[in-house]
Amino acid sequence: MTEKADSITVRSILKKFLEDENIRSRLRLIKSQNRNDWEKWLQVELEYFISQSPNVHVEREVKAKPDNRMLPNRNSMSVDLIFSKSKKTEKPYIFLELKCTREVQALINLI
């Protein structure tokens, strides 16, 4: 899968996820309470949502080895979500790292 195909896949998943009125309602609540600690909630909701797709394998908070060129003093890290469109052992994963701040409106407006 190419980088462009991965980007299209992620955008498609996020669009479908954000079309759910229950998710949008929760995001509006987060916005109204001016919170910036909602990343774990988003990880769990996205993990569940992605896992409902047939033939998709998804994991959350996966331990990974960092690129030592960028992080020379770090031995490990966690990736928020990884998923693959295949359950084969040699699957090309898409790595998704989420960064959540108090400004949730951009996510609400994504669709």
C-alpha positions in Angstrom: 0.0 0.0 0.0 1.3 3.4 -0.8 1.5 6.4 1.5 -1.3 8.0 -0.6 -3.5 4.9 -0.3 -2.8 4.8 3.5 -3.9 8.5 3.8 -7.1 7.8 1.9 -7.8 4.8 4.1 -7.3 6.8 7.3 -9.5 9.7 6.0 -12.2 7.3 5.0 -12.2 5.7 8.4 -12.2 9.0 10.3 -15.0 10.3 8.1 -17.3 7.3 8.8 -16.3 7.5 12.5 -17.2 11.2 12.7 -20.5 10.8 10.9 -21.8 8.8 14.0 -24.0 11.2 15.9 -23.1 9.6 19.2 -19.4 10.3 18.6 -20.2 13.9 17.5 -22.3 14.4 20.7 -19.4 13.2 22.9 -17.0 15.5 21.0 -19.3 18.4 21.6 -19.4 17.6 25.3 -15.5 17.5 25.3 -15.5 20.9 23.6 -18.0 22.4 26.1 -15.9 21.2 29.0 -12.7 22.5 27.5 -10.8 19.3 28.1 -7.5 18.2 26.8 -7.3 14.7 28.3 -9.6 12.9 25.9 -7.0 11.0 23.8 -7.5 7.6 25.5 -11.2 7.9 24.9 -10.6 8.6 21.2 -8.2 5.7 21.0 -10.7 3.2 22.5 -13.6 4.5 20.4 -11.5 4.3 17.2 -10.1 0.9 18.0 -13.6 -0.4 18.5 -14.9 1.3 15.4 -12.1 0.0 13.2 -12.4 -3.5 14.6 -16.0 -3.7 13.4 -14.7 -3.7 9.8 -14.4 -7.2 8.2 -10.8 -8.4 7.7 -9.2 -5.6 9.6 -6.8 -6.2 12.5 -6.4 -3.4 15.0 -4.3 -2.9 18.2 -4.0 0.0 20.6 -0.9 1.2 22.5 1.5 -1.1 20.7 5.1 -1.0 21.8 7.6 -0.1 19.1 11.2 0.6 18.6 11.8 4.3 17.7 13.9 5.5 14.8 17.2 6.2 16.6 18.0 8.9 14.0 15.2 11.0 15.4 15.2 9.8 19.0 18.7 8.6 19.8 18.3 8.2 23.5 15.0 6.4 23.5 14.7 2.6 23.5 10.9 2.2 23.2 7.7 3.9 22.5 4.0 3.2 22.1 2.0 3.8 18.9 -1.6 4.8 19.6 -3.3 2.6 17.0 -2.0 0.2 14.3 -4.2 -1.6 11.9 -4.1 -3.6 8.8 -6.6 -4.5 6.2 -5.4 -8.1 6.3 -5.1 -10.8 8.9 -2.0 -12.3 7.2 1.2 -12.7 9.2 3.0 -10.4 6.8 0.6 -7.5 6.9 1.4 -3.9 6.0 0.3 -1.9 9.0 -0.9 1.7 9.1 0.4 3.4 12.2 -1.9 6.1 13.6 -0.6 8.5 16.3 -3.3 10.8 17.8 -2.6 14.2 19.4 -5.6 15.7 21.2 -5.8 19.2 22.6 -8.5 21.4 23.9 -9.5 22.4 20.4 -11.8 19.7 19.2 -13.7 21.8 16.7 -11.4 20.9 13.8 -12.3 17.2 14.3 -16.0 17.9 14.6 -15.7 19.9 11.3 -13.8 17.1 9.5 -16.9 15.8 7.8 
